[in-house]
Amino acid sequence: MSPEPLVNEINKDELRKGLAELRSKLKIIDGELGRGKTPPKAVSATEEAVSTVRSNIWALLAAQHSDDYQTYLGRIRVRRAAETCEEVLADLHADTLAPSAPGIEVFHATLHELSAMLEKRAGPGSDTTPTELSR
């Protein structure tokens, strides 16, 4: 049984309002960070705004891809994971993230296991590259 479309539950005006609220909160936090402060209320409010906007966008995307939701979800996860890995790699190159940072060992072990699984699933002689897998 496929999930019910959620488009009817989402008001595009609410989404626009949420995005405007998010931009406003981010500007406030950016200003506070520039002065060396991060007010907890602003961070909490921004987390809530991000969560609301994310839920609304996710529901719209899910409704548009309800015919093959699991495949779509997998593509989103792979794209997000690839972006995160690229950011971590850039941080390591820039020396803004230490190789001894908390969580790096688990991250490295997970990447190693993922790499082995991808090689195993691709099969011998496969010319599939990581770039092709992430698109």
N, C-alpha and C positions, 0 to 999 in steps of 0.2 A: 504494500500500500504506500503510495507516494505521499509526501507531506502536502498539506493544504497550502495553496498560495497565500502569502501573507500581505500582498500588496494592499488589499482593502483595509488592513489594520494600520497602515502607515500613511500619515498625512504628510505630503511633501512640504507644506508650510511649517509643520513641526520640525522636519529635518532641516530646513533653511534656518529656522529659529535656533535650533541646537548648534548648527555650524557657526552662526553669528555669536552665540554665547561662548562657544569654545574659543573662537578667535579673540574675543574680548578677554577671557580669562588668561589665555596665553600671553597677550600683550601685557597684562598686569604682572604676571609671573616674570616675564622677560625684563620688565622694568625693575622689579624687586631683585632679580638675580644680578642685574647691572650694578645695584647698590650693595651687593653682598648679602642680601636677605632672601629667604624663601618663606613666605608666610604660610603656615600649615593650612589655614582656611582656604587660601587660594588653590593650593595643591589638591586638597580634598574636593573642592568644587569643580576643579578641572577634571579630576578623575571621574567624577560623576557625569560631567558633560560629555567626556570622551566615551564613556560607557553607553550613554543614551544614544549618541550619534552612531557609534559602532553597531549597536543592536539594530537601529533603524536601517542603516546601510546594508548590514548583513541580511536582514529580512528581505529587502528589495532584491539583492543579488540572488538569494536562495530561490525566490519566486521566479526570477528570470531563468533559472537553470534547474527547475524542478524535475525536468524530464530525465536528467542524469546527475542528480545531486551529489552522489558519492564521488564520481569522477571529478566534478567541479570542485568539491571540497578538497580533494587530494591535490589538485592543481594549485589551489590557494595556499595550502599548507606548504607545498614545495617552494612556491614563490616566496612566501614569508621566510622560510628557513634559509633559502639562498641569500636573500637580502640581509638577514641577520648575520650569516656567516661572512658575507662580504664586509659588513660593518666591523665585525670582530677582527677580521684580517687587517682592515685599514687601521684600526686602533693599535693592533700589535706592531704594524709597520711604523706608525707614528709614535710609538712608545708611550701611548696614553693608557694602555692596558698591559699590566705585567703578566708574563707567562705563569706567574705564581698566584694570580688573583684567585679568590675563592670561586669555586665552580669550574675552573678551567680544566681540572683533571677529568671531571665527569663529562664536560663538553667534548674534550679530546677523545675520550673513550667512546662516546656516542657517535662522533664523526667516524671513528675507525670502524665501528660495527656497521654503521650505515654504508660506508664505502665498500666494505666486504660484501654486504647484502646486495648492493647494486651491481657489483661485479659478478656475483653468483647468479643473480636473476637475469642479467644481460646475456649470459651464456658465453661460451668460448668463441673467440674470433669476432666478437661483437665490436663494432666501431662506434658505439654510442659513447659520446663524451658527456662529462658533467654539464656542459653548456646546453647540449641538446636535451638532457633530462630535465633541466629546470625551466624549460619554456613551455 
